Structure formats: C-alpha cells, structure tokens
Amino acid sequence: MAKKNILFVCIHNSARSQMAEAFVNNYYGEKFHAQSAGIEPGKLNPIVVDAMQEIGIDISGNSTTSVAEVIESKQTFDYLITVCDETSAERCPIVPGTGERLHWGFPDPSGLDGSYEEKLSETRTIRDAIKTKIVSWCGEM
C-alpha cells in the first residue's frame, strides 16, 4: 500500500507545522509521509526545537519552506492540513493535486510572551495537543 502524503501548513513553517510533520514521520512513517510549509516562511523557532528535543525528536536541522515552493515542485498530497488560526488558514493558497483539506487550529508558539521557561511551558502544551491530534487522526486512518 502506498504511503499517504500530507502537507501541514501554518504561517511561518517555524513551529506548529514542523511539530505535526515530525510527529507523523516519527510515529507513522510506515503509513504516511508528511511535509510542512508556511504561507510566509520564517526561521525555525528555537523553543519549539527544545520542546521537541525533550521528547526525543530532533528537528534542529529542519529548514522552513514556502507553500509557493511546494506548488512549484508539483508534488501531490492526499491531505493538506492547516494548523494555524482560522483567519490565517483562509490565506493558504490552493495547492494543485491536493485531495482533502482539513483545518486543525493550534495557538502560535511565536506569539507567546514571558520568560524562556514560561514560553517553553506553553509550547509543551501546544506540542502535546498537536501530538494528541496526530495520534488520534492517524489511528483512525
């Protein structure tokens, strides 16, 4: 059986989409291949890198990609899943060759305030919520 291709999209491809991609590829790589992209790619969020490292997933070498680059590559996806807020998700362009489009809204770690420890604590909560959603959804597929 061929793997299902998933594209996770958020604003900067710096946090939520990176975590979702890593969870799918680390836990469900035999059934799915995930990639991620941003509407306006930025830089990988170092607090997200630390939060993922805590649970044994290293995303420090990941780069950020734009949705435009994915469209240019002419790849096809079974699922396009936006993981940003609803308003931002509406800005996500149509990716030709995409099957089902889903929206899973999660708070943006880059918008968190406070000390490093406070931001890390909140990022862990977001990370765990994304992991829970991935485990539930992949388990149903």
Residue pairs with C-beta under 8 A, 6 or more apart in sequence:
1 31
3 30
3 31
3 32
3 33
4 31
4 32
4 33
4 78
4 79
4 141
5 32
5 33
5 34
5 35
5 75
5 76
5 77
5 78
5 79
6 21
6 24
6 32
6 33
6 34
6 35
6 77
6 78
6 79
6 80
6 81
7 34
7 35
7 36
7 37
7 70
7 75
7 77
7 79
7 80
7 81
7 95
7 98
8 16
8 17
8 20
8 21
8 24
8 34
8 35
8 36
8 37
8 81
8 82
8 83
9 17
9 36
9 37
9 38
9 39
9 67
9 80
9 81
9 82
9 83
9 84
9 89
9 92
10 16
10 17
10 36
10 38
10 39
10 82
10 83
10 84
10 88
10 108
11 38
11 39
11 40
11 42
11 84
11 88
11 108
12 38
12 39
12 40
12 41
12 42
12 43
12 64
12 110
13 36
13 37
13 38
13 41
13 42
13 64
13 65
13 66
14 38
14 41
14 42
14 43
14 44
14 45
14 48
14 64
14 110
15 45
15 48
15 108
15 109
15 110
15 123
15 126
16 83
16 84
16 106
16 108
16 109
16 126
16 130
17 36
17 37
17 38
17 83
18 36
18 44
18 45
18 48
18 59
18 62
18 64
19 48
19 51
19 52
19 59
19 126
19 127
19 130
19 131
20 34
20 36
20 81
20 83
20 104
20 130
20 134
21 34
21 35
21 36
22 52
22 57
22 59
22 62
23 57
23 130
23 131
23 134
23 135
24 32
24 33
24 34
24 134
24 138
25 32
25 33
25 34
26 57
27 134
27 135
27 138
28 134
28 138
31 138
31 141
32 138
32 141
35 65
35 70
35 75
35 77
36 65
37 65
37 66
37 67
37 69
37 70
38 64
38 65
38 66
38 67
39 66
39 67
39 84
39 88
39 91
39 92
39 93
40 66
41 64
41 65
41 66
42 64
42 110
43 64
44 59
44 60
44 62
44 63
44 64
45 109
45 110
45 123
47 109
47 112
47 116
47 119
47 120
47 123
48 59
48 109
48 123
48 127
49 59
49 60
50 120
50 123
51 120
51 123
51 124
51 127
52 58
52 59
52 127
53 60
54 124
55 127
67 92
67 93
67 95
68 93
70 95
71 93
71 95
71 96
74 96
74 97
75 97
76 96
76 97
76 98
77 95
77 97
77 98
77 99
78 98
78 99
78 100
79 98
79 99
79 100
79 101
79 102
80 92
80 95
80 98
80 99
80 100
80 101
80 102
81 101
81 102
81 103
81 104
82 88
82 89
82 92
82 101
82 102
82 103
82 104
82 105
83 104
83 105
83 106
83 130
84 105
84 106
84 108
85 105
85 108
86 103
86 105
89 103
89 105
104 130
104 133
106 126
106 129
106 130
107 122
107 126
109 119
109 122
109 123
109 126
112 118
112 119
112 122
112 123
113 119
114 122
